[in-house]
Every structure is written in structure tokens, then in C-alpha cells.
Amino acid sequence: MAKVEVKELLEAGVHFGHLTRKWDPNMAPYVYMERNGIHIINLYKTAAKMEEAGAALSKIANSGRKILFVATKKQAKDIVAEKAGAINMPYITERWPGGMLTNFVTIRKAVKKMASIDRMKKDGTFMSLSKKERLQVDRLRAKLEKNLGSISDMTRLPGALFVVDIKCEHIAIKEAQKLNIPIFAMVDTNSDPRQVDYVIPANDDASKSIDKILSYVTSAISEGLLERKAEKDAESEGDDSFDEKTVAAEKAKALAKAKKIVADEEE
């Protein structure tokens, strides 16, 4: 896994915290200093926490579990959609659907409804509906796609949650806590890091900062996925060699049996 360069974090503005009067005292261990009424985050601690989170996320990805990315704030939406989509991980960038995790069965039903609409369009059932009904179905499909389209492949609860701005996504945090789902998050100086299992102290308002952290995180996940693929390929090769040996043994047995039959007939 690549080492985090503090210089690159500095250039991305990861060190800029919030106004000192808005800070959360629990973030004190991650604050380096105060400058012009703004807290400056200790980037050496950020780098260490990024590497720790990256290693843990890589393991989760290697185990085959999904990591759900959550970011509904304007600065992060497009970045999360791009980065999470590139590694085929689910993400929420629109409003967080209440009960997304705690009432996952209902959410899955909504996703299945979307799939059934798609089937209707394929098998021609859709065209047998009236114009008004088709319009209603199209509107429902568009709404479901907007809110749940990015999690359509998530068939079970995620193995972890990655959040940008825990203050903004407090409902998602609470649901994950109830279900003991590990929480990874970018935590700014105005938030309480005790709510998160893997804290990445960082500026969660600037798009450059968000992009920098997510690039590293998704790269770590990608490494875990590649390792998993390599392990599976090695296993399948082992199975193939086993099958070849079995076939060869069966052929040898059949040949011996045939020779015995021929020998018996000659006698």
C-alpha cells in the first residue's frame, strides 16, 4: 500500500479545520495549532490514520464484503459517486433513506421493485399499460434510481461505512452504530471523533481535500479486491489441476479394465 505524503495533504488543504469557537474538544489530540481563529489539523496524525484505515478497508474488501460510501453534501457528492463507482462499491449521495440499514429488508424490496419495472419494459408488459400508468411507472422508476440506484447491487448489509462529514450524516452513523457496522470517516474539528471507529482527521468541506482522502481510500480498497481476485484465480487453477488428475486416473482405470476384458476373451 502506498505511503501517504504529508506534503500532498498540505497542498490539498487537508489541514484546514473550522473556526476555533466551533470546535469539538474531543478533537484536541488531532489539532496542531490555531491560526487566525482557525484550527490547523496535525497532518502527521492524518497520514497515520489514513494508512490505518486503508489497511482495514483493504481487509474488508478482500473478505468480499461491500463498503457503503455516504456523502450527501454538495462538495462531496460527485467525488464520492465517481470514486466509489469506479471500484464498484455502493454509495448514497442523495438524501439518506431512513432505515437504510436498520430496515434493510424494506429497502431491498424497493430495489426489487425497480428491477421488476425493468423486466416489464423488456417483456412488453409495460406497453400494455395505459399512457397515464406508464407515466406513473416511469416517475417511480426515476425516483428509485435517483435514491437507490447506486446500491442496487448491495444484497446484504455492508461490511463497513465510509462517511464524509459525520455531523451531516448523523442518521447514517446512528444506524451503523446500532448494527455494530464499522464506521470510517473524515472528521473535521467541529465533530466528535468518538462516534467513529476509524477516524481520519481532515478538512471535510473542501473538494480537493475530499478528493485526496477518497483517492487513497478507494485505492486501498481496490488493492484488497485485486488480492481477492488473485486468490480466487489461484484456487480455480488448483481445482483445474485436481480435475485433470482425476480424469487421467479414470482414463487409466478404464484402459486397464478394457485390457483385462480383452485378455479374458483371448483366454
N, C-alpha and C positions, 0 to 999 in steps of 0.2 A: 504494500500500500504506500502511495506517495506521501512524503513528509510535507507537513503544512509549513509554508513560508510566511513568517510574520510580516515581512516586507510587503508581500502581496495583499495580506489582510489590511495593512495600513493604507495601501493605495486604494483599496475598495471602500474605505471609510467604515470598516467593521468596528473600529474603536469608539465611535461617537455614541454616547449614551443620551439619556434625557436630561432635562433641567434638574439641577440638584434638589429643588423643592418638590419634585415629583418622584423622587427615588424611593425604592423599597429597601429598608435597612438590611434585609436578608441578602441583598446583592453586594454587600460590603466586601466580601472576600474576592470579588471579581473586579472591583473598581481600583484603578491605578492612581488616579488623581482627579482634581477638579480644575477646570479651566474655563474662564469666562461664564461661570454659572452653569456649566455643563459637566457631567461626569464622563471621565475617559476610562474605557474598559481596558483591562490588562490583557493585551493580545497574546502574551506568552501562555496565559491560562486558557485563552480561547483556543489556541493551537493545540494544546494538550487535550482539551475536552473534545475537540473535533476528531482527533485521532482515536480517542477512546470510543466515541460514538460511532465512528466509521467502522472500527473493528467489530463492535457489537451488531451493527446493522448488516455487515457482510456475513456474519454467522447466521443471522435470522434468514437472510436471503438464500444462503446455502442450504438451510433446512427445508426450503420450499414454501415458507410462509410469505404472505404478502405484507407489504408495508404501506399503510394508508397515509398519504400526504394531505394536510389540511391547511389551507390559506385562503381566506375569503376577502382579505384586504386588497385594495386596488393595486398597490405596488408589487404584490407577490403573486397575484392570480395567474398572469400569463407565464411567469417564470416557472412556477410550480407545474402548470399544465404541460409546458414544454419538456422540463427535466424529468418529471415522473412518467410522462407519456413515452419518452424515449427509451426507458428501461421497462416499460410495460407494467408499471405499478399503478394502483388505483389512487385517485385524488379527488378532493372536494374543493372547488374554487367558487361555487355559488353559496347560497345560504345553507348552513348546516342543517340537515333534516333531523328534527328532534327524534330521538330514539334510534338514530342511525346504527348505534352499536347495541344499546340495551334492548332494542326491539327489532333486532336484525331480521327476524323471520318476516315481519311485515314489509320491511324494505326490499327483501328478496322477492316478495310477491309483486311489488310494483315493478321490479326489474323484469320479472317473468311476463308481466302484462305487456311490457314494451316488446319483448320477444314474440309474444302471440300476435301483436299488431303487425309485426314484420312478416310473420307466417301468413297472415290474412292477405297481405299485399302480394305475396308470392303465389299463393294457391288460387287467387282470383276472387276469394270471398269478399274482399274489400270493395270490389267494383259492383257487387250485388246490393250494397247498401245505398240508401238514398243520398242525394247530394249533401243534405244537411248533416246526416250521420257521418259521412266521410269527412266532412269539415271538423266535426267534433272529435273524431278519432285522430285526425291529423294534429289538432291542437293538443290533445292529450299526449300523443307521441312526442311532440316537440318539447312539451313541458317536462316529461320524464327524461328525455335525452339531455336537456339542459341541467337538470338537477342530479340525475343518477347515471347518465350515460358513461361517465368516467369510472364507475365502479361495477359495470355490468359483468365483468369477469371475476369479481370477488365473490366466490361461492360460499365462503365461510369467514368468520371473524378474522381480522388481520393479526399478524404476529407482533406488530408494533405500530405506533402512531408517530408521525413526524409533523410537528406543528410550527408554523411561523406566527409569532405573537400569541402567547398564551392568555393574555388579557382579552384579546379579541375573540379567541376560540375557547372561552371558558366552559361552554356546554360540552364540547368535544372532550375536553380534559376531564370533566367530571364523569362522563360516561366511561371513558377508558379506565379511570381510577376504580370505578365500581366493578369492572370486569377484570381488574388486575392486568390490563394490557400495558406493556412497557411504553413510556412516553419519552420521545426525543424531541427537543425543541430549541429554537433560537430564543433566548431570553434576554430582554433589554433591562436596563437599570430601574425601570418603573414596575417590574414584575417580581413575583415571589418564586424563586427557583425551587422551593421545597415541594411544589406541585409536580415537578418533573423528575423522571428517573435519570435521564442523561441530559444535563444542561450544557448548552453551547452559548456562553455569554457573548452577545453580539448585537449590533445595531439592526433592529428588525423593521426599520422604516425606509431605509434607502434601498433602492432596487439593485444597486451594484453590490452592496453587502449581502443581500438575499441571494443574488446570483452566485456569488463566490462560495458561500456556505453550501448551497444546494448542489453546485457543481462537484464539490468534494464528496458530499454525502452520496449522491447518485453514482459517482464513480466507484465508491466503496461497495455499494450495493451491486453494481454491475460486475465487480470482481467476484463477489460471492456467487452470483448467478453463473458466471463462467466456470468457476470451480465445480459447481454442482453439475453443470453440463459435462465437464471433463470426467468427473467421477462416474456419471451415468454411461458415458461412451465406453469407459474402461470396463464397466460391469457387463455391458452388452457384448463387448469383444470377448470377454471371458466366457459368457454364455454361448457365443458362437463356436468358440474352440471346444467347449464341452460337448455341444451338439455334434460337431464334426467327429469327435472321438467316439461318441455313441453310435453314430451312423456307420463309422468304419468297423466298429466292433460287431454291429448287427450284420453287416455285409460278410464279415469273416465267418460268423456263426452260420449264416445261410449257405455260404460256399462249402463249409465243412459238412453241413447236413446233406447238401447236394452230392458231394463226393462220396459220402457214406452210402447214399441211395444207389449211386452208380456201382459202387464196389459190391453191394449186396446183390444187385442184379447180375453182375458178372459171375459171382459165386454160384 
